[in-house]
């Protein structure tokens, strides 16, 4: 039976590991991360899943550590999988399994290499993304591709809406190619470096709304970082206020300036740099309650 080592985290890691375990694969090692104190853990625990199936997970924060490399070698895997594990595995680990080391990334590579690929795809106004199964190398997200599964991004979809589709696509790709990988006969295609894009890790401060941007870009930011992520925010109301939901009402904003607020019949609009409005649907003053626009305006006497 094929011995499989799994490096996994987050919702995609949980779903792919569960697929392997439900299928009865011989998972001989599960490596994962501790939950970061500054992050809201909105996804199920890989560690708890492993324990529930009789596997004691290894918390492996630094795969470059010689003890970590020795731990992988001692498990004698035939295959290594990485499912949303956040570290690049060293060449010494990648060379261990005779059937190779494989990663699932949450985009249609070579686009959106790097961290938070779904958030970036939504923020950049993409209409599709997906999951890619590819060979691992010592450079993140650069290895040749085995398979991809695309998913749509609607104009009002949030990042979590899309992330759920990407997770399902990841399991689909894994299921479609697992037998080929176990048999050592999976075909790969090199990535097109000319088409590659890469974006860095997003931080909470990146959620500040720039009202000089076009209305669609503001709307895309809101839906890219809304719950369960840190959120988009503005100070046009005098104090830091989060915007959790917005829409494009299709209204022109002539004779206005970026960031100008308009309240009308319990609806709230803000002018953007392209002379178009964004309508704010759900807001939250820092430290205050989350409210719809009507509640927010009523509390402010508007």
One Martini backbone bead per residue (centre of mass of N, CA, C, O) as a GRO file, in nm:
protein
  302
    1UNK     BB    1   0.099   0.035   0.020
    2UNK     BB    2   0.075   0.366   0.001
    3UNK     BB    3   0.279   0.607   0.139
    4UNK     BB    4   0.158   0.907   0.315
    5UNK     BB    5   0.247   1.248   0.328
    6UNK     BB    6   0.103   1.530   0.516
    7UNK     BB    7   0.065   1.875   0.441
    8UNK     BB    8  -0.156   2.081   0.650
    9UNK     BB    9  -0.415   2.342   0.607
   10UNK     BB   10  -0.704   2.443   0.648
   11UNK     BB   11  -0.969   2.375   0.448
   12UNK     BB   12  -0.816   2.227   0.223
   13UNK     BB   13  -0.651   2.042   0.402
   14UNK     BB   14  -0.890   1.901   0.535
   15UNK     BB   15  -1.036   1.795   0.278
   16UNK     BB   16  -0.797   1.628   0.159
   17UNK     BB   17  -0.741   1.450   0.400
   18UNK     BB   18  -1.025   1.331   0.422
   19UNK     BB   19  -1.022   1.191   0.154
   20UNK     BB   20  -0.790   0.996   0.212
   21UNK     BB   21  -0.915   0.864   0.466
   22UNK     BB   22  -1.189   0.775   0.343
   23UNK     BB   23  -1.030   0.592   0.125
   24UNK     BB   24  -0.785   0.438   0.293
   25UNK     BB   25  -0.525   0.564   0.316
   26UNK     BB   26  -0.173   0.565   0.398
   27UNK     BB   27  -0.122   0.772   0.657
   28UNK     BB   28   0.203   0.845   0.815
   29UNK     BB   29   0.177   1.173   0.797
   30UNK     BB   30   0.099   1.478   0.990
   31UNK     BB   31   0.148   1.814   0.901
   32UNK     BB   32   0.141   2.130   1.083
   33UNK     BB   33  -0.002   2.412   1.236
   34UNK     BB   34  -0.039   2.661   1.424
   35UNK     BB   35  -0.244   2.885   1.539
   36UNK     BB   36  -0.269   3.210   1.492
   37UNK     BB   37  -0.338   3.465   1.706
   38UNK     BB   38  -0.416   3.687   1.468
   39UNK     BB   39  -0.610   3.461   1.369
   40UNK     BB   40  -0.909   3.351   1.237
   41UNK     BB   41  -1.050   3.034   1.292
   42UNK     BB   42  -1.272   2.926   1.025
   43UNK     BB   43  -1.149   2.641   1.020
   44UNK     BB   44  -1.080   2.330   1.031
   45UNK     BB   45  -0.891   2.087   1.196
   46UNK     BB   46  -0.628   1.892   1.116
   47UNK     BB   47  -0.543   1.778   1.389
   48UNK     BB   48  -0.823   1.667   1.475
   49UNK     BB   49  -0.861   1.479   1.240
   50UNK     BB   50  -0.618   1.301   1.285
   51UNK     BB   51  -0.692   1.208   1.574
   52UNK     BB   52  -0.973   1.080   1.489
   53UNK     BB   53  -0.775   0.862   1.307
   54UNK     BB   54  -0.502   0.788   1.482
   55UNK     BB   55  -0.323   1.056   1.431
   56UNK     BB   56  -0.038   1.217   1.524
   57UNK     BB   57   0.043   1.525   1.492
   58UNK     BB   58   0.279   1.750   1.343
   59UNK     BB   59   0.436   2.034   1.449
   60UNK     BB   60   0.568   2.221   1.157
   61UNK     BB   61   0.728   2.525   1.128
   62UNK     BB   62   1.031   2.399   1.038
   63UNK     BB   63   1.143   2.217   0.763
   64UNK     BB   64   1.463   2.283   0.798
   65UNK     BB   65   1.485   2.111   1.023
   66UNK     BB   66   1.654   1.826   1.083
   67UNK     BB   67   1.424   1.687   1.245
   68UNK     BB   68   1.209   1.713   1.024
   69UNK     BB   69   1.356   1.553   0.808
   70UNK     BB   70   1.384   1.294   0.977
   71UNK     BB   71   1.080   1.248   1.017
   72UNK     BB   72   1.019   1.195   0.720
   73UNK     BB   73   1.215   0.964   0.668
   74UNK     BB   74   1.096   0.771   0.893
   75UNK     BB   75   0.809   0.741   0.733
   76UNK     BB   76   0.843   0.642   0.438
   77UNK     BB   77   0.741   0.786   0.184
   78UNK     BB   78   0.602   0.777  -0.145
   79UNK     BB   79   0.430   1.036  -0.073
   80UNK     BB   80   0.380   1.393  -0.110
   81UNK     BB   81   0.162   1.632   0.047
   82UNK     BB   82   0.039   1.974  -0.014
   83UNK     BB   83  -0.225   2.151   0.181
   84UNK     BB   84  -0.184   2.466   0.270
   85UNK     BB   85   0.097   2.479   0.340
   86UNK     BB   86   0.321   2.759   0.446
   87UNK     BB   87   0.573   2.598   0.344
   88UNK     BB   88   0.875   2.533   0.207
   89UNK     BB   89   1.016   2.255   0.098
   90UNK     BB   90   1.293   2.092   0.103
   91UNK     BB   91   1.492   1.901  -0.091
   92UNK     BB   92   1.530   1.674   0.121
   93UNK     BB   93   1.225   1.607   0.121
   94UNK     BB   94   1.153   1.585  -0.188
   95UNK     BB   95   1.358   1.325  -0.218
   96UNK     BB   96   1.218   1.092  -0.059
   97UNK     BB   97   0.987   1.027  -0.250
   98UNK     BB   98   0.955   0.817  -0.526
   99UNK     BB   99   0.659   0.963  -0.622
  100UNK     BB  100   0.673   1.236  -0.495
  101UNK     BB  101   0.587   1.593  -0.478
  102UNK     BB  102   0.268   1.759  -0.394
  103UNK     BB  103   0.057   2.039  -0.484
  104UNK     BB  104  -0.207   2.261  -0.373
  105UNK     BB  105  -0.342   2.541  -0.543
  106UNK     BB  106  -0.557   2.850  -0.528
  107UNK     BB  107  -0.514   2.840  -0.857
  108UNK     BB  108  -0.438   2.918  -1.199
  109UNK     BB  109  -0.171   2.826  -1.292
  110UNK     BB  110   0.050   3.100  -1.292
  111UNK     BB  111  -0.161   3.241  -1.139
  112UNK     BB  112  -0.140   3.344  -0.825
  113UNK     BB  113   0.100   3.336  -0.667
  114UNK     BB  114   0.104   3.264  -0.341
  115UNK     BB  115  -0.062   3.429  -0.116
  116UNK     BB  116  -0.395   3.464  -0.115
  117UNK     BB  117  -0.530   3.391  -0.406
  118UNK     BB  118  -0.835   3.447  -0.372
  119UNK     BB  119  -0.829   3.736  -0.274
  120UNK     BB  120  -0.678   3.845  -0.522
  121UNK     BB  121  -0.879   3.762  -0.739
  122UNK     BB  122  -1.110   3.935  -0.634
  123UNK     BB  123  -0.962   4.211  -0.620
  124UNK     BB  124  -0.890   4.187  -0.946
  125UNK     BB  125  -1.166   4.090  -1.096
  126UNK     BB  126  -1.207   3.807  -1.140
  127UNK     BB  127  -1.405   3.529  -1.306
  128UNK     BB  128  -1.171   3.316  -1.238
  129UNK     BB  129  -1.059   3.009  -1.090
  130UNK     BB  130  -0.876   2.762  -0.875
  131UNK     BB  131  -0.713   2.441  -0.895
  132UNK     BB  132  -0.370   2.315  -0.845
  133UNK     BB  133  -0.175   2.041  -0.952
  134UNK     BB  134   0.171   2.010  -0.844
  135UNK     BB  135   0.493   2.009  -0.846
  136UNK     BB  136   0.751   2.020  -0.626
  137UNK     BB  137   0.973   2.277  -0.530
  138UNK     BB  138   1.204   2.520  -0.404
  139UNK     BB  139   0.971   2.688  -0.551
  140UNK     BB  140   0.693   2.842  -0.522
  141UNK     BB  141   0.457   2.751  -0.759
  142UNK     BB  142   0.658   2.623  -1.015
  143UNK     BB  143   0.567   2.358  -1.090
  144UNK     BB  144   0.450   2.123  -1.267
  145UNK     BB  145   0.145   2.030  -1.417
  146UNK     BB  146  -0.129   1.805  -1.380
  147UNK     BB  147  -0.390   1.981  -1.273
  148UNK     BB  148  -0.720   2.142  -1.324
  149UNK     BB  149  -0.984   2.350  -1.159
  150UNK     BB  150  -1.248   2.547  -1.231
  151UNK     BB  151  -1.397   2.859  -1.109
  152UNK     BB  152  -1.624   3.089  -1.037
  153UNK     BB  153  -1.668   3.461  -1.032
  154UNK     BB  154  -1.872   3.673  -0.904
  155UNK     BB  155  -1.948   4.013  -0.865
  156UNK     BB  156  -2.053   3.937  -0.540
  157UNK     BB  157  -1.844   3.763  -0.446
  158UNK     BB  158  -1.673   3.630  -0.199
  159UNK     BB  159  -1.396   3.483  -0.086
  160UNK     BB  160  -1.546   3.251   0.063
  161UNK     BB  161  -1.711   3.155  -0.169
  162UNK     BB  162  -1.464   3.079  -0.345
  163UNK     BB  163  -1.309   2.898  -0.147
  164UNK     BB  164  -1.515   2.669  -0.145
  165UNK     BB  165  -1.478   2.600  -0.445
  166UNK     BB  166  -1.174   2.543  -0.433
  167UNK     BB  167  -1.186   2.309  -0.239
  168UNK     BB  168  -1.359   2.128  -0.418
  169UNK     BB  169  -1.154   2.132  -0.655
  170UNK     BB  170  -0.920   1.998  -0.504
  171UNK     BB  171  -1.061   1.727  -0.460
  172UNK     BB  172  -1.114   1.666  -0.757
  173UNK     BB  173  -0.817   1.656  -0.848
  174UNK     BB  174  -0.719   1.443  -0.653
  175UNK     BB  175  -0.918   1.218  -0.740
  176UNK     BB  176  -0.831   1.216  -1.048
  177UNK     BB  177  -0.490   1.166  -0.977
  178UNK     BB  178  -0.406   0.959  -0.759
  179UNK     BB  179  -0.355   0.691  -0.913
  180UNK     BB  180  -0.130   0.806  -1.091
  181UNK     BB  181   0.062   0.883  -0.862
  182UNK     BB  182   0.083   0.595  -0.736
  183UNK     BB  183   0.193   0.479  -1.027
  184UNK     BB  184   0.393   0.693  -1.169
  185UNK     BB  185   0.196   0.836  -1.434
  186UNK     BB  186   0.204   1.135  -1.424
  187UNK     BB  187   0.144   1.414  -1.606
  188UNK     BB  188   0.333   1.703  -1.714
  189UNK     BB  189   0.329   2.072  -1.727
  190UNK     BB  190   0.472   2.345  -1.784
  191UNK     BB  191   0.501   2.656  -1.693
  192UNK     BB  192   0.414   2.986  -1.787
  193UNK     BB  193   0.616   3.246  -1.719
  194UNK     BB  194   0.479   3.479  -1.889
  195UNK     BB  195   0.193   3.433  -1.709
  196UNK     BB  196   0.297   3.515  -1.442
  197UNK     BB  197   0.178   3.571  -1.103
  198UNK     BB  198   0.249   3.771  -0.799
  199UNK     BB  199   0.154   3.774  -0.447
  200UNK     BB  200   0.135   3.880  -0.139
  201UNK     BB  201   0.079   3.914   0.173
  202UNK     BB  202  -0.188   3.998   0.359
  203UNK     BB  203  -0.295   4.281   0.553
  204UNK     BB  204  -0.504   4.464   0.741
  205UNK     BB  205  -0.403   4.749   0.620
  206UNK     BB  206  -0.495   4.672   0.318
  207UNK     BB  207  -0.814   4.760   0.380
  208UNK     BB  208  -0.791   5.038   0.286
  209UNK     BB  209  -0.984   5.279   0.144
  210UNK     BB  210  -0.966   5.412  -0.192
  211UNK     BB  211  -1.170   5.660  -0.332
  212UNK     BB  212  -0.995   5.714  -0.602
  213UNK     BB  213  -1.101   5.469  -0.697
  214UNK     BB  214  -1.286   5.272  -0.853
  215UNK     BB  215  -1.577   5.130  -0.769
  216UNK     BB  216  -1.505   4.834  -0.834
  217UNK     BB  217  -1.245   4.823  -0.662
  218UNK     BB  218  -1.384   4.872  -0.395
  219UNK     BB  219  -1.578   4.631  -0.405
  220UNK     BB  220  -1.356   4.416  -0.435
  221UNK     BB  221  -1.226   4.466  -0.163
  222UNK     BB  222  -1.460   4.405   0.021
  223UNK     BB  223  -1.505   4.101  -0.085
  224UNK     BB  224  -1.201   4.007  -0.028
  225UNK     BB  225  -1.210   4.099   0.315
  226UNK     BB  226  -1.432   3.980   0.434
  227UNK     BB  227  -1.576   3.764   0.592
  228UNK     BB  228  -1.316   3.622   0.786
  229UNK     BB  229  -1.169   3.872   0.739
  230UNK     BB  230  -1.057   4.190   0.841
  231UNK     BB  231  -1.133   4.412   0.637
  232UNK     BB  232  -1.272   4.698   0.530
  233UNK     BB  233  -1.180   5.057   0.555
  234UNK     BB  234  -1.278   5.383   0.703
  235UNK     BB  235  -1.286   5.768   0.768
  236UNK     BB  236  -1.550   5.926   0.650
  237UNK     BB  237  -1.704   5.917   0.955
  238UNK     BB  238  -1.440   6.000   1.162
  239UNK     BB  239  -1.399   5.687   1.194
  240UNK     BB  240  -1.329   5.376   1.213
  241UNK     BB  241  -1.480   5.180   0.941
  242UNK     BB  242  -1.640   4.899   0.851
  243UNK     BB  243  -1.685   4.714   0.537
  244UNK     BB  244  -1.876   4.418   0.464
  245UNK     BB  245  -2.088   4.547   0.250
  246UNK     BB  246  -2.154   4.578  -0.107
  247UNK     BB  247  -2.242   4.780  -0.404
  248UNK     BB  248  -2.340   4.839  -0.745
  249UNK     BB  249  -2.584   5.081  -0.845
  250UNK     BB  250  -2.531   5.258  -1.113
  251UNK     BB  251  -2.426   5.547  -1.013
  252UNK     BB  252  -2.369   5.860  -1.064
  253UNK     BB  253  -2.103   6.115  -0.942
  254UNK     BB  254  -2.155   6.413  -0.989
  255UNK     BB  255  -2.011   6.669  -0.836
  256UNK     BB  256  -1.776   6.516  -0.681
  257UNK     BB  257  -1.581   6.354  -0.432
  258UNK     BB  258  -1.375   6.147  -0.301
  259UNK     BB  259  -1.569   6.032  -0.019
  260UNK     BB  260  -1.846   6.122  -0.063
  261UNK     BB  261  -2.145   6.146   0.114
  262UNK     BB  262  -2.467   5.968   0.063
  263UNK     BB  263  -2.801   6.009   0.184
  264UNK     BB  264  -3.092   5.790   0.093
  265UNK     BB  265  -3.343   5.630   0.208
  266UNK     BB  266  -3.148   5.444   0.397
  267UNK     BB  267  -2.905   5.503   0.206
  268UNK     BB  268  -2.549   5.438   0.123
  269UNK     BB  269  -2.305   5.657  -0.027
  270UNK     BB  270  -1.989   5.659  -0.221
  271UNK     BB  271  -1.758   5.832  -0.382
  272UNK     BB  272  -1.552   5.795  -0.666
  273UNK     BB  273  -1.295   5.843  -0.903
  274UNK     BB  274  -1.522   5.767  -1.149
  275UNK     BB  275  -1.807   5.890  -1.083
  276UNK     BB  276  -1.899   5.664  -0.874
  277UNK     BB  277  -2.093   5.454  -0.680
  278UNK     BB  278  -2.098   5.312  -0.356
  279UNK     BB  279  -2.279   5.080  -0.171
  280UNK     BB  280  -2.350   5.055   0.169
  281UNK     BB  281  -2.472   4.780   0.374
  282UNK     BB  282  -2.231   4.702   0.586
  283UNK     BB  283  -2.137   4.814   0.917
  284UNK     BB  284  -1.846   4.903   1.155
  285UNK     BB  285  -1.755   5.040   1.416
  286UNK     BB  286  -1.503   5.055   1.605
  287UNK     BB  287  -1.628   4.863   1.875
  288UNK     BB  288  -1.895   4.807   1.738
  289UNK     BB  289  -2.165   4.736   1.569
  290UNK     BB  290  -2.322   4.558   1.332
  291UNK     BB  291  -2.471   4.722   1.041
  292UNK     BB  292  -2.694   4.850   0.862
  293UNK     BB  293  -2.746   5.136   0.698
  294UNK     BB  294  -3.001   5.226   0.851
  295UNK     BB  295  -2.883   5.199   1.137
  296UNK     BB  296  -2.639   5.378   1.100
  297UNK     BB  297  -2.800   5.639   1.029
  298UNK     BB  298  -2.986   5.653   1.278
  299UNK     BB  299  -2.755   5.678   1.490
  300UNK     BB  300  -2.658   5.957   1.329
  301UNK     BB  301  -2.916   6.124   1.232
  302UNK     BB  302  -2.996   6.053   0.899
   0.00000   0.00000   0.00000
